[in-house]
Amino acid sequence: MKLNCPKCGTEILAENMNLERMVAKCTNCHSIFTMADQLKTTNTNAKLPAPQPSKVVLENLGGGLRLHWTWFSWQILMITGFAIFWNGILFFGFGGAMLSDGASPFTIFPLFILPHFWVGLGMIYYALTGYINKTTVTVDYGQLTVRHGPLPWWGNKSLEPVHIVQLYTKENRSSYRRNNYWSGNFELHAILKQGKHQKLLSGLDSSEHALFVEQTIEEQLGIEDYPVRGEYGR
């Protein structure tokens, strides 16, 4: 779908469109305008082309393609700080009590300490995945694969593209608002020939990220987009 500046008529590039706020910027006359009016007069089934996020790397494999991105974000820094704080309390608090009293706190408060101990380990592991892991999506040789690593993580998948009817993006909103906007993340789902819906990706940090992956895969597989109930932007 083409989008033109209402002031000077210049065609707007995808990277100058903000899909979340539905505004666009013209590089010719520098005006900023809403996209809603033009969308009303165009095919409502068409999606705006999503710009490629800076964190997403797209590789051409000849007969296929590969997309990958790292997990690191500012939230990982917050989780790291909290994990250090949490485990520091366990180590210095209960460890100090054990050394001073000569008794292991695990023999005194076993039911109290063990859950906190496992939570602390879980936070450390999750923080490490944020620094080390990346997600790789490959469409090649009749397979669509999703892999997370190198540290083990759930969500690895492998599908035959011939069974995929449609891809769509879904938003997960959190329970709080930030700067008058809902804070959340995005998922990519597939509809299979049997009518089953399968989640391919989760935890994507922006609609542009999810829509770019969706549109890139659909273009590679020759899938014509159509509206799906509950998808983002519908």
N, C-alpha and C positions, 0 to 999 in steps of 0.2 A: 504494500500500500504506500502511495506517495503522500507526503505531507508538505504543504507549501506555506510560507510565511504570509499571513493575511495582509501585511503592510507593503512588502515589496515583491512578493510572489516567488522568492527564492526557494528552491527545494531544500528541505531540512534533512540533514544526514542523521543516521541512527544514533551516533554518539552524542548528538545534541538534543536527544529526547529523554526526558525523565519519566519513566513508566510508572513510578510509584506516585508522583505528584501530578502526573498528566499535564506537564508543561514542556515547552520546547523553546530553544533559543536560535535565533537567526544569526548566522555568521556574517551576513551581508550588511544588514541594518542594525544588528545587535538588539533587536526587540525580543522580549520574552512574552509568550502568549500561551493560552490554554489550548490543548489539543481536542477538547471535548466537542467543540462546535463542528470541526471537520470530520470527527469520527461519526457524528450523527448522519452525515451525508454520504458516507462510504459503506462498504460491505461490513456489517457488524460481525461477521464470522472471521474477518481477517485480523491477524495480530500484527502489531508494529514490530519491525525488525529489531531485535535486541542487540545492543552493542556488545562487543567482546570485553568482558571484565579484565582488568590488568593482571589479576592473579591466575587467570585461566590460560593455559598454553595449549594451542591447537596445532597438531602435527598431521601432515598428509602422508599416508602410508602407501600411496599409489592406488591400490584398490580399496582402501579403507581410510579411517582416520582415528586419531587418538587425542583425547582431551585429558589434561591432568592439572591439578592444583594442590597446593599445600594446605594444611589445616591451620597454620598459625594465624592468630588474630589477637586483638587487644584483650579479649575475654580470657585467653590462655594466660596472659600475665596476671590477671586478677585471680584465676584459679591457682596459679603457682604460688602467689603470695599467701592465699588462704591455706593451701596445703602445707606450706612451711610453718605457718602459725599453728595449725591444728596439730601437726605431728610434733612440733616443738613443745607444745603443752604436754602431750603424752610422754615424750621422752624425758624432758626435764622435770615435769611434775611428778609422774609416777616413778620415773627412774630415780629421782632424788629421794622420794619416800622409801624406795626399796633399799638404797644405800644407807640412809640414815637409820632406819629401823631394823635393817638386817632381814627383812621379810619381803618376799615378792608380792607386789600388789595384785598379781594375777591369782594368788591364793586367798586374798582378802576380798576383792571385788571382781571375780571372774566374769560374771554376767554383765557388769557395768563396763569393763574395759574392752572386752573382746569386740563388741560392735563398733566402738570408736576406733579400735586398731584397724579393722578391716575397711572402715570408711576412709581412714587416713591413707592406707595403701591404694585404695581405689582412686583417690584424688591425685596421688603421685603418678599413678599409671596414666590417668587421663591427661594430666599435664604433659607428660612425656610424649604422648601421641600427638599433642598439638605442636610440638617442636620437630618431631621426626616424621610423622606420617603424611601421606598424600593420597588422594583419590585419583584413580586412573580409569577412564571410560574408553573402551576400544570397540570400534565397529569394523570387523575385518573377517574375511574367510567364512562368511555365513554365521558369525557369532557376534552378539553384543555382550560384552563382559564389563562388570564393575568390580574393581579391586581396591581394597584399602590396606595400606601397609607402609613400612615393613613390620611395625609392631602389630600383632594380631588384633583384629577388630571385626565385629559382626557386620553383615550387610553385603558380603561378596556375592555376586550373582552372575549367571550366565544364561542368556536367552538366544533362541534362534529368531533373527529378525523377521522371518516369514510368518511367525505367529503373532507379531505385534501389529495391532490395528491402529492404535493412536497413542500419542504421548500427551500428557498435560501437567501443568504446574499447579501445585496446591499450597496455600499459605497456612502456616500454623501460628496463630496469634497467642502471645503470652497474656497474663492476667493484669498487666500494668501498661500505662501509657507513658511515652517519652516525647517531649516537645509536641504534644497534641497529636502524636501518631502512635498507632499500636506498634509495639515491639514484638518481633517474632522471627521465624525462619521459614524456609521454603523447601518443598519436597518435589521430586519428579516421579510421576507414576506412569505406568503403561497399562493399556487395555489390550488384553489378548483375545484371540479369536473365540475362545470359549466364553467370553464375556467377563472373565476374571480380571480384577484390578490388582496390579502388583506394584509395590513401592520399589523404585530403583535407587533413589538417592534421597537423603534427608540432611537436615542441618545446613542447607545452603543459605548464606548470609544475606542475599538480596534477590529481588525478583529478576533483575538483569542477569544475574548468574544462572538462575534456574531456567529462565526463558532462552538464554543463549545456548545452553546445553540442549534444551528441548528442540529448538529450531534447527540447530546444527545436525542433530541426529535425524530429525525428520527429513531434512534436505538430503542427507546421505542415503537414507533408505527409501526416498521417494514417497513419503507418507503425506497425504493431503490433510491439512489441519481442519478440524471441525469442532464446534463448541461442546464442552463436556460439563454436565451439572456439577457445581462445586469447585470448578477450577478457578485459579486466580484471574481476576479481571473480568469474570462473566457475572 
